[in-house]
Amino acid sequence: MQTASPEACPALVLNADYRPLSYYPLSVWCWQDAIKAVFLERVNIVSNYDQVVRSPSFEMKLPSVVSLKSYIKPARFPAFTRFNVFLRDKFQCQYCASERDLTFDHLLPRARGGRTTWDNVVTACAPCNLRKGSKVPKECGMHPAKLPKQPTVMELHANGRHFPPNYLHESWQDYLYWDSELEP
């Protein structure tokens, strides 16, 4: 049986209420940060990997799930980032529904004074963005499938359940809620 390297053993970080601190990106720490937090008594170990790390005087199983001892109040609204805009729009061009070569599109183009805000930016594939150019949707007949708005953290979590991360350790399953049966 081959043992995994510690680098392949991230720890899922839960808030004090046993919910992930974040789904997007998923709140995980590298093994070193998890062990440091254990020694600083900032977290409780909820579950461990079988993988052990050793020093001359110490041996410890690597934590696979930790929970914070102090509750951190989650933000109500997410930060405006490219990833969060794509997640809000479910990683689809709002003009043609393509999932390839995604970019930002400003409904009111920046060249015409448009700002980079939640209510002026949509996900667009590069060909649609190029075709729209510096026109407003009415001028070019290209209207987004959904008008942009600032999402709540809960809306992003709901959208994100359609896109689980590539790595999910079995010990994390009780704390994460991705469901391939959800409707789009």
SVG drawing of the C-alpha trace seen along z (x, -y; Angstrom):
<svg xmlns="http://www.w3.org/2000/svg" viewBox="-34 -58 49 60">
<polyline fill="none" stroke="black" stroke-width="0.4" points="0.0,0.0 1.4,-3.4 1.1,-6.3 0.1,-9.7 2.5,-12.6 1.4,-15.2 0.9,-17.7 -1.9,-15.5 -3.7,-15.8 -5.4,-19.2 -7.7,-19.9 -11.3,-21.1 -11.8,-24.1 -15.2,-24.5 -16.5,-27.4 -17.4,-26.8 -21.0,-25.8 -19.4,-23.0 -20.2,-24.7 -17.4,-25.4 -15.9,-28.8 -16.2,-29.1 -17.4,-27.0 -15.8,-29.1 -13.0,-28.7 -13.5,-25.7 -12.0,-26.5 -9.0,-24.2 -5.6,-24.5 -2.4,-22.8 -1.3,-20.2 1.3,-22.6 -1.3,-25.3 -3.7,-22.8 -1.1,-21.4 0.0,-24.9 -3.6,-25.8 -4.0,-22.7 -0.9,-23.6 -2.0,-27.2 -5.4,-25.7 -7.4,-27.7 -9.1,-24.6 -10.6,-21.2 -9.7,-18.2 -13.0,-16.6 -11.5,-13.9 -8.0,-12.6 -6.3,-11.0 -4.4,-7.7 -1.3,-9.6 1.1,-10.3 3.8,-13.0 6.7,-12.5 9.5,-14.4 12.1,-12.9 9.9,-13.4 6.4,-13.6 3.9,-11.7 0.5,-12.9 -2.2,-11.9 -2.8,-14.6 -6.2,-16.4 -8.6,-16.0 -11.3,-18.2 -10.9,-20.9 -13.4,-23.3 -12.6,-26.8 -13.0,-27.3 -14.2,-30.9 -17.2,-31.6 -16.5,-33.9 -19.6,-35.7 -19.9,-35.0 -20.1,-38.0 -23.6,-38.6 -22.4,-39.7 -19.4,-38.2 -16.4,-40.1 -16.6,-41.2 -14.1,-39.0 -14.0,-37.5 -14.5,-34.0 -17.6,-35.1 -19.1,-36.8 -18.6,-33.5 -20.1,-31.5 -23.1,-33.9 -23.6,-33.3 -23.0,-29.5 -19.9,-29.6 -22.0,-30.3 -21.9,-33.1 -25.0,-35.2 -25.5,-35.7 -25.0,-32.3 -24.7,-29.9 -21.2,-28.8 -19.0,-27.5 -15.7,-28.1 -13.2,-31.1 -15.1,-33.1 -14.5,-36.8 -16.2,-39.8 -18.6,-42.0 -19.7,-45.4 -23.3,-46.0 -22.5,-49.8 -19.0,-49.5 -16.2,-51.1 -15.4,-53.2 -18.8,-54.8 -18.4,-55.3 -19.5,-51.9 -18.2,-50.7 -16.9,-47.3 -19.7,-46.5 -22.1,-43.6 -24.9,-45.2 -22.9,-46.2 -20.9,-43.0 -21.9,-39.7 -20.0,-36.5 -19.5,-36.4 -17.5,-34.1 -14.7,-35.9 -16.5,-35.7 -19.7,-37.3 -17.7,-39.9 -15.8,-40.8 -19.1,-40.9 -20.7,-43.2 -17.7,-45.4 -18.4,-48.9 -22.1,-48.8 -24.9,-48.6 -27.2,-45.5 -30.0,-47.4 -27.6,-48.7 -26.4,-45.2 -29.4,-43.1 -27.5,-41.1 -29.3,-40.9 -28.0,-38.8 -30.1,-35.8 -30.3,-37.3 -29.8,-40.9 -26.8,-41.2 -27.1,-41.9 -25.1,-41.5 -25.6,-38.0 -25.8,-36.9 -23.3,-34.4 -26.2,-31.9 -26.9,-32.4 -23.3,-31.7 -23.3,-28.6 -26.5,-27.4 -24.9,-27.9 -21.6,-26.4 -23.3,-23.1 -23.4,-22.4 -19.6,-22.6 -18.0,-20.5 -14.2,-20.8 -11.9,-18.1 -10.8,-16.8 -13.3,-15.8 -12.0,-13.5 -14.5,-11.0 -14.2,-12.5 -15.5,-15.8 -18.8,-14.4 -20.9,-15.2 -20.0,-18.9 -20.3,-19.6 -23.5,-19.7 -22.9,-19.3 -25.7,-17.6 -25.6,-16.5 -29.4,-16.1 -30.1,-19.9 -31.9,-21.7 -30.0,-24.4"/>
</svg>
